[in-house]
Structure formats: C-alpha cells, structure tokens
Amino acid sequence: CPGHTCSNNTDVVWYKRNKAVSKERRESCEEMEHLQLCTVDVKDDTVFFCDRKIIEQGVMWSFRRAVNVTVIRK
C-alpha cells in the first residue's frame, strides 16, 4: 500500500471493487499493508484497492493504490 514507510500511519483498508474485504464472508489475512486471500475464485479476477491515511505536519492525506488481480485456473 502506498506510503507504508511514512510516519503517523493509520490503518490500511483493502477493497474489492467498492466493498471492504473485511466485510466479505471469506477468509482473508491482513497484516500491515499486505492482503492475503486464503482461497481464490474466478470472482476475484478484478481490481482491488488499498487505502491508507497518513498525517504529515498536521494534515491528513489519503492515498489509494489499485492492484489488478488475474486469476489463472489450473
């Protein structure tokens, strides 16, 4: 997620389309800026977004990074 080395960081939120991954009924592990999906399905072939808010010199900034996920069937 962008800005993970910046100071005064707040929590990172991962989204699949416009819904927070933590709100989905699935197993996922979020640690620091990383997201790990325990199971992957064809429905996960989409764009995920990572939002991070930081405070620099008293100003709150919001950063977003898009991650394109491609699911390849075995």
ChimeraX commands (.cxc) that place a marker at each C-alpha (Angstrom):
marker #1 position 0.00,0.00,0.00 radius 0.5
marker #1 position 1.37,3.47,-0.77 radius 0.5
marker #1 position 3.25,5.36,1.86 radius 0.5
marker #1 position 3.84,2.42,4.19 radius 0.5
marker #1 position 7.15,3.88,5.34 radius 0.5
marker #1 position 5.62,7.24,6.26 radius 0.5
marker #1 position 5.28,8.22,9.89 radius 0.5
marker #1 position 2.00,8.61,11.79 radius 0.5
marker #1 position 0.20,5.98,9.72 radius 0.5
marker #1 position -3.32,4.86,10.41 radius 0.5
marker #1 position -4.87,1.57,9.38 radius 0.5
marker #1 position -4.89,0.29,5.82 radius 0.5
marker #1 position -8.23,-0.73,4.29 radius 0.5
marker #1 position -8.43,-3.14,1.34 radius 0.5
marker #1 position -11.39,-3.03,-1.06 radius 0.5
marker #1 position -12.63,-5.40,-3.75 radius 0.5
marker #1 position -14.49,-3.17,-6.16 radius 0.5
marker #1 position -16.30,-0.85,-3.73 radius 0.5
marker #1 position -16.69,-3.23,-0.75 radius 0.5
marker #1 position -14.19,-3.58,2.08 radius 0.5
marker #1 position -12.59,-7.04,2.00 radius 0.5
marker #1 position -13.06,-7.28,5.77 radius 0.5
marker #1 position -16.85,-7.07,5.19 radius 0.5
marker #1 position -16.86,-10.07,2.83 radius 0.5
marker #1 position -17.72,-13.52,4.10 radius 0.5
marker #1 position -14.41,-15.13,3.33 radius 0.5
marker #1 position -11.11,-15.94,4.95 radius 0.5
marker #1 position -8.54,-13.25,4.47 radius 0.5
marker #1 position -5.49,-12.15,6.38 radius 0.5
marker #1 position -4.49,-8.50,6.53 radius 0.5
marker #1 position -1.14,-7.67,8.08 radius 0.5
marker #1 position 0.28,-4.17,7.86 radius 0.5
marker #1 position -0.10,-3.19,4.19 radius 0.5
marker #1 position -0.37,-6.77,2.85 radius 0.5
marker #1 position -3.53,-8.69,1.97 radius 0.5
marker #1 position -3.54,-12.46,1.60 radius 0.5
marker #1 position -6.63,-14.23,0.28 radius 0.5
marker #1 position -6.78,-17.73,1.74 radius 0.5
marker #1 position -8.91,-19.02,-1.16 radius 0.5
marker #1 position -9.16,-17.52,-4.64 radius 0.5
marker #1 position -12.05,-17.83,-7.07 radius 0.5
marker #1 position -12.74,-16.59,-10.60 radius 0.5
marker #1 position -14.81,-13.82,-8.95 radius 0.5
marker #1 position -11.54,-12.41,-7.59 radius 0.5
marker #1 position -10.37,-11.55,-11.11 radius 0.5
marker #1 position -10.91,-7.82,-10.61 radius 0.5
marker #1 position -9.32,-4.69,-9.22 radius 0.5
marker #1 position -8.53,-4.45,-5.51 radius 0.5
marker #1 position -7.81,-1.10,-3.86 radius 0.5
marker #1 position -5.67,-0.29,-0.88 radius 0.5
marker #1 position -6.44,2.92,1.06 radius 0.5
marker #1 position -4.05,4.38,3.60 radius 0.5
marker #1 position -4.37,7.59,5.56 radius 0.5
marker #1 position -1.32,9.38,6.91 radius 0.5
marker #1 position -0.82,12.54,8.93 radius 0.5
marker #1 position 2.07,14.76,7.89 radius 0.5
marker #1 position 2.64,18.09,9.65 radius 0.5
marker #1 position -0.93,18.08,10.95 radius 0.5
marker #1 position -2.52,17.43,7.54 radius 0.5
marker #1 position -4.34,14.14,6.85 radius 0.5
marker #1 position -3.64,12.65,3.42 radius 0.5
marker #1 position -5.44,9.72,1.80 radius 0.5
marker #1 position -3.54,7.51,-0.62 radius 0.5
marker #1 position -5.05,4.82,-2.84 radius 0.5
marker #1 position -3.33,2.15,-4.89 radius 0.5
marker #1 position -5.08,-0.11,-7.40 radius 0.5
marker #1 position -3.98,-3.72,-7.80 radius 0.5
marker #1 position -5.17,-5.71,-10.82 radius 0.5
marker #1 position -5.72,-9.35,-9.90 radius 0.5
marker #1 position -5.77,-12.01,-12.60 radius 0.5
marker #1 position -6.97,-15.48,-11.64 radius 0.5
marker #1 position -5.50,-18.34,-13.68 radius 0.5
marker #1 position -7.25,-21.67,-13.44 radius 0.5
marker #1 position -5.10,-24.77,-13.01 radius 0.5
marker link #1:1,2 radius 0.2
marker link #1:2,3 radius 0.2
marker link #1:3,4 radius 0.2
marker link #1:4,5 radius 0.2
marker link #1:5,6 radius 0.2
marker link #1:6,7 radius 0.2
marker link #1:7,8 radius 0.2
marker link #1:8,9 radius 0.2
marker link #1:9,10 radius 0.2
marker link #1:10,11 radius 0.2
marker link #1:11,12 radius 0.2
marker link #1:12,13 radius 0.2
marker link #1:13,14 radius 0.2
marker link #1:14,15 radius 0.2
marker link #1:15,16 radius 0.2
marker link #1:16,17 radius 0.2
marker link #1:17,18 radius 0.2
marker link #1:18,19 radius 0.2
marker link #1:19,20 radius 0.2
marker link #1:20,21 radius 0.2
marker link #1:21,22 radius 0.2
marker link #1:22,23 radius 0.2
marker link #1:23,24 radius 0.2
marker link #1:24,25 radius 0.2
marker link #1:25,26 radius 0.2
marker link #1:26,27 radius 0.2
marker link #1:27,28 radius 0.2
marker link #1:28,29 radius 0.2
marker link #1:29,30 radius 0.2
marker link #1:30,31 radius 0.2
marker link #1:31,32 radius 0.2
marker link #1:32,33 radius 0.2
marker link #1:33,34 radius 0.2
marker link #1:34,35 radius 0.2
marker link #1:35,36 radius 0.2
marker link #1:36,37 radius 0.2
marker link #1:37,38 radius 0.2
marker link #1:38,39 radius 0.2
marker link #1:39,40 radius 0.2
marker link #1:40,41 radius 0.2
marker link #1:41,42 radius 0.2
marker link #1:42,43 radius 0.2
marker link #1:43,44 radius 0.2
marker link #1:44,45 radius 0.2
marker link #1:45,46 radius 0.2
marker link #1:46,47 radius 0.2
marker link #1:47,48 radius 0.2
marker link #1:48,49 radius 0.2
marker link #1:49,50 radius 0.2
marker link #1:50,51 radius 0.2
marker link #1:51,52 radius 0.2
marker link #1:52,53 radius 0.2
marker link #1:53,54 radius 0.2
marker link #1:54,55 radius 0.2
marker link #1:55,56 radius 0.2
marker link #1:56,57 radius 0.2
marker link #1:57,58 radius 0.2
marker link #1:58,59 radius 0.2
marker link #1:59,60 radius 0.2
marker link #1:60,61 radius 0.2
marker link #1:61,62 radius 0.2
marker link #1:62,63 radius 0.2
marker link #1:63,64 radius 0.2
marker link #1:64,65 radius 0.2
marker link #1:65,66 radius 0.2
marker link #1:66,67 radius 0.2
marker link #1:67,68 radius 0.2
marker link #1:68,69 radius 0.2
marker link #1:69,70 radius 0.2
marker link #1:70,71 radius 0.2
marker link #1:71,72 radius 0.2
marker link #1:72,73 radius 0.2
marker link #1:73,74 radius 0.2
view
